[in-house]
């Protein structure tokens, strides 16, 4: 009996190790060529670098939302900061931080469930997260939505545990986990709202428990959003006062388009919408068949609740006037995978094989390994050369922006590199406080013509004469300008 149990433990360990290897492999293979350091990655390291240079001034605001000019929790940066320091301020530090969180989730799941009958559904769920293209894509390009799923799952586990043991500490875990997820990305608000309403429905006859959860939720939000609250008190509630005057950005009112985008993002990311629709019908048929055929599933709290959360979240997202971005589907997608993992073993095995065939196809491997426009080494070499010229000619401090094929002109990633090499680079927000007669324009996959090319950052600087042009590669040039 002891030998059999020992063999089972080894099999469990090997299965979880296989999931871990697949998870890390899909997110790190060909990374040196495909890792694109720009945009939000540059923004995050720019903030972390500033904190490292001013250690007693931690950031009070997290990343800004794309819908209104309001900031998410700075707790995101507090989590990233140790990895930033330990890695020697590496451009890969946020990727390391994200992988560490999920590796911790996988190891924690093994430790908690290895001796319980639920270890197989948990391993299946982690495998689905490991291979699902939407997760792989978001993890290979790291930003704040990449971190939300572990918090949703931990909160859901706390809820499940509370049903068997009504201890207020499980309520505390639920509150902190769910509101940490929304703090990292406000697009998770519909998901958390649905879970809270379903929890209240379960406890509708127990107002004491509802009251406990509300108080613990208030406590959780006060702690998670403490930096934002401090900022608001310091600056006369600047963020809150500006909210009523702002227009909603990235709106989308065409319901049919939102439906097709939602289905595509959840089922077959980066593939045809028609294929995603067909897969959604197949998975819906699987659920209907299983609930009809296996009576025990009708009483499976995990399957029913996770399906309710996935469906109701999707409906709420569809009813909002915002565009259906890829990271908006993480709430629905996470709980759809939870529901799939709770199917009967025979059906689950078939589903895992089918999804593996779909998601581990050459198309996705080629997509993940798609070369970045500029490699980390190319960016560093280019900016090191630029910084040497800036210092040689005394062009400091210098205003930095990007003329790019993307919409972003703020050039945070290039400011990060310039500061990394010791140059006094300033961005758009610092420009008025730090007047300068010199400017860097990074021409990134776009042609810059002084006096003809125009955008906000250029007009903010004013008319200028070009001092020098540095050609780093065909689609990456640096223009050094002086104000007239």
C-alpha positions as CSV (number, residue, x, y, z in Angstrom):
1,X,0.0,0.0,0.0
2,X,2.9,2.3,0.9
3,X,4.7,1.5,-2.4
4,X,1.5,2.3,-4.4
5,X,1.0,5.6,-2.6
6,X,4.7,6.5,-3.2
7,X,4.4,5.7,-6.9
8,X,1.2,7.8,-7.2
9,X,3.0,10.8,-5.6
10,X,5.8,10.5,-8.1
11,X,3.3,10.4,-11.0
12,X,1.7,13.5,-9.6
13,X,5.0,15.3,-9.3
14,X,6.0,14.3,-12.9
15,X,2.7,15.6,-14.2
16,X,3.0,19.0,-12.4
17,X,6.7,19.2,-13.5
18,X,5.6,18.6,-17.1
19,X,3.0,21.4,-16.8
20,X,5.7,23.7,-15.4
21,X,8.2,22.9,-18.2
22,X,5.5,23.5,-20.9
23,X,4.4,26.7,-19.2
24,X,8.0,28.1,-19.1
25,X,9.0,26.7,-22.5
26,X,6.2,28.4,-24.4
27,X,7.0,31.7,-22.8
28,X,10.7,31.7,-23.1
29,X,11.7,29.9,-26.3
30,X,13.2,32.2,-28.9
31,X,12.7,35.0,-26.5
32,X,15.9,36.8,-27.3
33,X,14.7,37.4,-30.9
34,X,11.0,37.9,-30.2
35,X,11.0,40.0,-27.0
36,X,9.8,43.5,-27.9
37,X,10.8,46.0,-25.3
38,X,8.5,49.0,-26.0
39,X,5.3,50.8,-24.9
40,X,4.0,49.6,-21.6
41,X,7.2,47.6,-20.8
42,X,9.2,50.8,-21.3
43,X,6.7,52.7,-19.1
44,X,7.1,50.1,-16.3
45,X,10.9,50.1,-16.3
46,X,11.0,53.9,-16.6
47,X,8.9,54.1,-13.3
48,X,11.0,51.4,-11.6
49,X,14.3,53.1,-12.7
50,X,13.1,56.4,-11.3
51,X,12.3,54.7,-8.0
52,X,15.7,53.0,-7.9
53,X,17.3,56.4,-8.4
54,X,15.2,58.0,-5.7
55,X,14.7,55.1,-3.2
56,X,12.7,57.1,-0.7
57,X,10.1,58.2,-3.2
58,X,8.1,55.1,-4.2
59,X,5.5,55.6,-6.9
60,X,2.0,56.4,-5.7
61,X,0.2,55.8,-9.0
62,X,0.1,52.6,-11.0
63,X,-0.4,52.3,-14.8
64,X,-3.1,54.5,-16.3
65,X,-6.2,53.0,-17.7
66,X,-7.0,53.2,-21.4
67,X,-10.6,54.2,-20.9
68,X,-10.3,57.2,-18.6
69,X,-7.3,59.1,-17.2
70,X,-7.3,57.2,-13.9
71,X,-4.6,55.1,-12.4
72,X,-4.6,51.5,-11.2
73,X,-2.8,50.5,-8.0
74,X,0.9,51.2,-7.6
75,X,1.1,47.8,-5.9
76,X,1.9,46.5,-9.4
77,X,5.2,48.4,-9.3
78,X,5.9,47.3,-5.7
79,X,5.6,43.7,-6.8
80,X,8.0,44.3,-9.8
81,X,10.6,46.3,-7.9
82,X,12.5,43.5,-6.2
83,X,12.8,41.6,-9.4
84,X,14.0,44.8,-11.1
85,X,16.8,45.2,-8.5
86,X,17.8,41.6,-8.3
87,X,18.1,41.3,-12.1
88,X,20.4,44.3,-12.3
89,X,17.7,46.5,-13.8
90,X,17.3,44.1,-16.7
91,X,14.7,44.7,-19.5
92,X,13.5,41.1,-18.8
93,X,12.8,41.8,-15.1
94,X,9.0,42.2,-15.5
95,X,8.9,38.9,-17.5
96,X,10.8,37.2,-14.7
97,X,8.4,38.7,-12.1
98,X,5.4,37.4,-14.1
99,X,6.8,33.9,-14.6
100,X,7.7,33.8,-10.9
101,X,4.1,34.5,-9.9
102,X,2.7,31.7,-12.1
103,X,5.5,29.3,-11.1
104,X,4.5,30.0,-7.5
105,X,0.9,29.2,-8.4
106,X,1.8,25.9,-10.0
107,X,4.1,24.9,-7.1
108,X,1.5,26.0,-4.5
109,X,-1.3,24.0,-6.3
110,X,0.9,20.9,-6.2
111,X,1.6,21.3,-2.5
112,X,-2.0,21.9,-1.6
113,X,-3.7,19.4,-3.8
114,X,-1.2,16.5,-4.1
115,X,-3.0,14.4,-1.5
116,X,-6.5,15.4,-2.4
117,X,-8.9,14.0,-5.0
118,X,-9.0,17.3,-6.8
119,X,-5.4,17.2,-8.0
120,X,-6.3,16.1,-11.5
121,X,-8.7,19.0,-12.3
122,X,-6.2,21.4,-10.9
123,X,-3.4,20.0,-13.0
124,X,-5.6,20.1,-16.1
125,X,-6.5,23.8,-15.3
126,X,-2.8,24.7,-15.0
127,X,-2.1,22.9,-18.3
128,X,-4.8,24.8,-20.1
129,X,-3.4,28.1,-18.8
130,X,0.1,26.9,-19.9
131,X,-0.9,26.2,-23.5
132,X,-3.7,28.8,-24.2
133,X,-2.5,31.2,-26.8
134,X,-4.0,34.3,-25.1
135,X,-2.1,33.6,-21.9
136,X,1.1,32.9,-23.8
137,X,0.8,36.1,-25.8
138,X,0.1,38.2,-22.8
139,X,3.0,36.6,-20.8
140,X,5.5,37.1,-23.6
141,X,4.6,40.8,-23.6
142,X,4.4,41.6,-20.0
143,X,2.2,44.3,-18.4
144,X,-0.3,44.6,-15.6
145,X,-3.1,42.5,-17.0
146,X,-0.7,39.5,-17.2
147,X,-0.8,39.1,-13.4
148,X,-4.5,39.0,-12.7
149,X,-5.4,35.3,-13.2
150,X,-3.6,33.8,-10.1
151,X,-5.5,36.3,-7.9
152,X,-8.8,35.3,-9.4
153,X,-8.1,31.6,-8.9
154,X,-6.8,32.1,-5.3
155,X,-10.0,34.1,-4.4
156,X,-12.2,31.4,-6.1
157,X,-10.4,28.7,-4.1
158,X,-11.0,30.7,-0.9
159,X,-14.7,30.9,-1.7
160,X,-14.8,27.1,-2.3
161,X,-13.0,26.5,1.0
162,X,-15.4,28.9,2.8
163,X,-18.3,26.7,1.8
164,X,-16.9,23.8,3.7
165,X,-15.5,25.8,6.6
166,X,-17.1,29.1,7.3
167,X,-13.9,30.8,8.6
168,X,-13.6,34.6,8.3
169,X,-10.0,34.1,7.1
170,X,-11.3,32.6,3.9
171,X,-13.4,35.7,3.4
172,X,-10.3,37.8,3.9
173,X,-8.4,35.8,1.2
174,X,-11.4,36.2,-1.2
175,X,-11.5,40.0,-0.6
176,X,-7.8,40.6,-1.0
177,X,-7.4,38.3,-4.0
178,X,-10.3,39.7,-6.0
179,X,-9.6,43.3,-5.3
180,X,-5.9,42.8,-5.9
181,X,-7.0,41.6,-9.4
182,X,-9.2,44.7,-10.0
183,X,-6.4,46.9,-8.6
184,X,-4.0,45.5,-11.2
185,X,-6.5,46.0,-14.0
186,X,-9.9,47.7,-13.7
187,X,-11.2,45.6,-16.6
188,X,-11.6,42.8,-14.1
189,X,-14.3,44.8,-12.3
190,X,-17.2,43.0,-14.1
191,X,-15.8,39.6,-13.1
192,X,-15.3,40.5,-9.5
193,X,-18.7,42.2,-9.4
194,X,-20.3,38.9,-10.7
195,X,-18.5,36.8,-8.1
196,X,-19.5,39.1,-5.2
197,X,-23.2,39.1,-6.3
198,X,-23.2,35.3,-6.6
199,X,-21.6,35.0,-3.2
200,X,-24.2,37.4,-1.7
201,X,-26.9,35.3,-3.3
202,X,-25.5,32.2,-1.6
203,X,-25.4,34.0,1.7
204,X,-28.7,35.9,1.2
205,X,-30.1,34.5,4.5
206,X,-26.9,35.3,6.4
207,X,-26.5,39.0,6.7
208,X,-23.7,38.6,9.2
209,X,-21.5,36.9,6.6
210,X,-22.4,39.6,4.0
211,X,-21.5,42.3,6.5
212,X,-18.2,40.6,7.3
213,X,-17.3,40.4,3.7
214,X,-18.2,44.0,3.0
215,X,-16.0,45.2,5.9
216,X,-13.1,43.0,4.8
217,X,-13.6,44.3,1.2
218,X,-13.3,47.8,2.5
219,X,-10.1,46.9,4.4
220,X,-8.7,45.2,1.4
221,X,-9.3,48.1,-0.9
222,X,-7.9,50.6,1.6
223,X,-4.6,48.6,1.7
224,X,-4.4,47.8,-2.0
225,X,-5.2,51.4,-3.0
226,X,-3.4,53.1,-0.1
227,X,-0.8,54.7,-2.5
228,X,-3.6,56.2,-4.6
229,X,-5.4,57.5,-1.5
230,X,-2.1,59.1,-0.3
231,X,-1.7,60.7,-3.8
232,X,-5.3,62.0,-3.7
233,X,-4.8,63.6,-0.2
234,X,-1.5,65.2,-1.3
235,X,-2.9,66.6,-4.5
236,X,-6.4,67.7,-3.4
237,X,-8.1,64.7,-5.0
238,X,-6.8,65.5,-8.4
239,X,-7.7,62.2,-10.1
240,X,-11.3,62.2,-8.6
241,X,-11.9,65.8,-9.5
242,X,-10.9,65.3,-13.1
243,X,-13.1,62.3,-13.7
244,X,-16.4,64.1,-14.4
245,X,-14.7,66.3,-17.1
246,X,-13.2,63.4,-19.1
247,X,-14.6,61.7,-22.2
248,X,-14.6,57.9,-22.4
249,X,-11.9,56.6,-24.7
250,X,-11.8,53.6,-27.0
251,X,-15.6,53.3,-27.2
252,X,-17.3,50.6,-29.3
253,X,-21.1,50.4,-29.7
254,X,-21.4,47.8,-32.4
255,X,-22.6,44.8,-30.4
256,X,-22.0,42.1,-33.2
257,X,-18.4,43.2,-33.6
258,X,-17.8,42.9,-29.8
259,X,-19.3,39.4,-29.8
260,X,-17.1,38.2,-32.6
261,X,-14.0,39.8,-31.0
262,X,-14.8,38.3,-27.6
263,X,-15.2,34.8,-29.1
264,X,-12.0,35.2,-31.1
265,X,-9.9,36.4,-28.2
266,X,-11.2,33.6,-25.9
267,X,-11.2,30.6,-28.2
268,X,-8.8,31.1,-31.1
269,X,-6.6,34.2,-30.6
270,X,-4.9,35.5,-33.7
271,X,-6.8,33.0,-35.9
272,X,-10.0,33.4,-38.0
273,X,-13.1,34.6,-36.2
274,X,-15.1,31.9,-38.0
275,X,-12.8,29.2,-36.5
276,X,-13.3,30.8,-33.0
277,X,-17.1,30.7,-33.4
278,X,-17.0,27.1,-34.5
279,X,-14.9,26.1,-31.5
280,X,-17.2,28.0,-29.1
281,X,-20.1,26.0,-30.4
282,X,-18.2,22.7,-29.9
283,X,-17.3,23.6,-26.3
284,X,-20.8,24.7,-25.6
285,X,-22.1,21.4,-26.9
286,X,-19.6,19.5,-24.7
287,X,-20.9,21.3,-21.6
288,X,-24.5,20.7,-22.5
289,X,-23.9,17.0,-23.2
290,X,-21.9,16.5,-20.0
291,X,-24.5,18.2,-17.8
292,X,-27.3,16.2,-19.4
293,X,-25.3,12.9,-19.3
294,X,-23.6,13.1,-15.9
295,X,-26.1,14.0,-13.2
296,X,-23.4,14.5,-10.6
297,X,-22.2,17.5,-12.7
298,X,-25.5,19.3,-12.0
299,X,-24.4,19.5,-8.4
300,X,-20.8,20.4,-9.1
301,X,-20.4,23.8,-7.4
302,X,-17.1,24.5,-9.1
303,X,-18.4,23.8,-12.6
304,X,-21.7,25.6,-12.3
305,X,-20.2,28.6,-10.5
306,X,-17.3,29.0,-12.9
307,X,-19.6,28.8,-15.9
308,X,-21.9,31.4,-14.4
309,X,-19.0,33.7,-13.8
310,X,-17.6,33.2,-17.3
311,X,-21.0,33.8,-19.0
312,X,-22.2,36.7,-16.9
313,X,-18.9,38.4,-17.1
314,X,-18.9,38.1,-20.9
315,X,-22.5,39.6,-21.0
316,X,-21.5,42.5,-18.8
317,X,-18.4,43.2,-21.0
318,X,-20.6,43.1,-24.1
319,X,-23.1,45.6,-22.6
320,X,-20.4,48.1,-21.8
321,X,-19.6,50.7,-24.5
322,X,-15.9,49.9,-24.7
323,X,-13.9,48.1,-27.3
324,X,-13.2,44.4,-26.7
325,X,-9.4,44.3,-26.1
326,X,-7.6,41.0,-25.7
327,X,-6.9,41.6,-22.0
328,X,-10.5,42.3,-21.2
329,X,-11.4,38.6,-21.6
330,X,-9.2,37.3,-18.8
331,X,-12.1,37.1,-16.4
332,X,-14.3,35.0,-18.7
333,X,-11.4,33.0,-20.1
334,X,-10.0,32.1,-16.6
335,X,-13.3,30.7,-15.4
336,X,-14.2,29.0,-18.7
337,X,-10.9,27.0,-18.2
338,X,-11.9,26.2,-14.6
339,X,-15.2,24.8,-15.9
340,X,-13.4,22.8,-18.6
341,X,-11.0,21.3,-16.0
342,X,-14.0,20.1,-13.9
343,X,-15.4,17.9,-16.7
344,X,-15.5,14.1,-16.2
345,X,-12.1,12.5,-16.6
346,X,-12.9,10.8,-20.0
347,X,-14.3,13.9,-21.5
348,X,-11.6,16.1,-20.0
349,X,-8.9,13.9,-21.5
350,X,-10.5,14.3,-25.0
351,X,-10.8,18.0,-24.5
352,X,-7.2,18.4,-23.5
353,X,-6.0,16.4,-26.5
354,X,-8.2,18.5,-28.9
355,X,-7.1,21.8,-27.4
356,X,-3.5,20.7,-27.4
357,X,-3.7,20.0,-31.1
358,X,-5.3,23.4,-31.7
359,X,-3.0,25.4,-29.5
360,X,0.3,23.7,-30.0
361,X,0.3,24.0,-33.8
362,X,3.2,25.4,-35.8
363,X,1.1,28.6,-36.5
364,X,1.2,29.6,-32.9
365,X,4.9,28.7,-32.4
366,X,5.8,30.9,-35.4
367,X,3.6,33.7,-34.0
368,X,5.2,33.6,-30.6
369,X,8.7,33.5,-32.2
370,X,8.0,36.4,-34.6
371,X,11.1,38.6,-34.5
372,X,10.7,41.9,-32.7
373,X,11.3,45.0,-34.8
374,X,14.3,45.8,-32.5
375,X,16.2,43.3,-30.4
376,X,17.2,44.3,-26.8
377,X,20.9,44.2,-27.9
378,X,20.2,46.5,-30.9
379,X,18.3,49.1,-28.8
380,X,21.1,49.1,-26.2
381,X,23.9,49.5,-28.8
382,X,22.0,52.3,-30.6
383,X,21.3,54.2,-27.4
384,X,24.8,53.7,-26.0
385,X,26.2,55.3,-29.1
386,X,23.7,58.1,-28.9
387,X,24.4,58.8,-25.3
388,X,28.1,59.0,-26.0
389,X,27.5,61.7,-28.7
390,X,25.1,63.6,-26.4
391,X,27.8,63.7,-23.7
392,X,30.5,64.6,-26.1
393,X,28.6,67.6,-27.4
394,X,27.1,68.6,-24.0
395,X,23.5,68.2,-25.1
396,X,22.1,67.7,-21.6
397,X,19.4,67.6,-20.3
398,X,17.7,66.4,-23.5
399,X,14.0,65.9,-24.3
400,X,13.3,62.5,-25.8
401,X,10.3,61.3,-27.9
402,X,9.6,58.8,-30.7
403,X,8.4,59.2,-34.2
404,X,7.0,55.7,-34.6
405,X,4.7,53.5,-36.7
406,X,2.9,53.0,-33.4
407,X,0.7,55.6,-31.7
408,X,3.1,56.1,-28.8
409,X,5.5,59.1,-29.0
410,X,6.5,59.1,-25.3
411,X,9.7,56.9,-25.9
412,X,9.8,55.6,-22.3
413,X,11.9,52.6,-23.3
414,X,14.5,54.9,-24.9
415,X,14.6,57.2,-22.0
416,X,15.1,54.2,-19.8
417,X,18.2,53.2,-21.9
418,X,19.6,56.7,-22.0
419,X,19.4,57.0,-18.2
420,X,20.9,53.5,-18.0
421,X,23.9,54.8,-19.8
422,X,24.1,58.0,-17.7
423,X,22.4,60.6,-19.9
424,X,20.0,63.2,-18.5
425,X,17.0,62.3,-20.5
426,X,13.6,63.9,-19.8
427,X,10.1,62.9,-21.0
428,X,7.0,64.8,-22.0
429,X,5.7,65.1,-18.4
430,X,9.0,66.6,-17.2
431,X,9.5,68.9,-20.1
432,X,7.9,72.0,-18.6
433,X,9.7,71.5,-15.3
434,X,13.1,71.0,-16.9
435,X,13.6,73.4,-19.8
436,X,16.1,72.3,-22.4
437,X,17.3,73.4,-25.9
438,X,18.0,69.8,-27.1
439,X,15.8,67.0,-28.3
440,X,16.2,63.3,-29.4
441,X,13.7,62.0,-31.9
442,X,13.9,58.2,-32.2
443,X,12.7,57.4,-35.7
444,X,11.3,53.9,-35.2
445,X,10.0,52.2,-38.4
446,X,9.0,55.7,-39.6
447,X,10.6,58.5,-41.6
448,X,11.2,61.7,-39.7
449,X,11.6,65.0,-41.6
450,X,12.5,68.0,-39.5
451,X,9.9,70.8,-40.0
452,X,7.5,68.5,-41.9
453,X,6.8,65.7,-39.4
454,X,4.4,66.8,-36.7
455,X,2.9,65.6,-33.5
456,X,2.3,66.9,-30.0
457,X,5.7,66.3,-28.5
458,X,7.4,68.2,-31.4
459,X,5.0,71.1,-31.1
460,X,5.7,71.2,-27.4
461,X,9.4,71.6,-28.1
462,X,9.1,74.1,-30.9
463,X,11.0,74.8,-34.1
464,X,14.4,73.2,-34.2
465,X,17.5,72.6,-36.4
466,X,18.9,69.1,-36.8
467,X,22.4,68.7,-35.4
468,X,23.1,65.1,-36.2
469,X,21.5,61.9,-37.4
470,X,22.6,58.5,-36.1
471,X,21.7,55.5,-38.3
472,X,21.6,52.4,-36.0
473,X,19.8,50.2,-38.6
474,X,17.5,50.6,-41.6
475,X,14.4,51.1,-39.5
476,X,15.9,52.7,-36.4
477,X,17.5,56.2,-36.6
478,X,18.2,58.9,-34.0
479,X,17.8,62.6,-34.8
480,X,19.5,65.1,-32.5
481,X,17.9,68.5,-32.6
482,X,18.5,72.0,-31.1
483,X,15.8,74.5,-30.5
484,X,15.9,77.6,-32.7
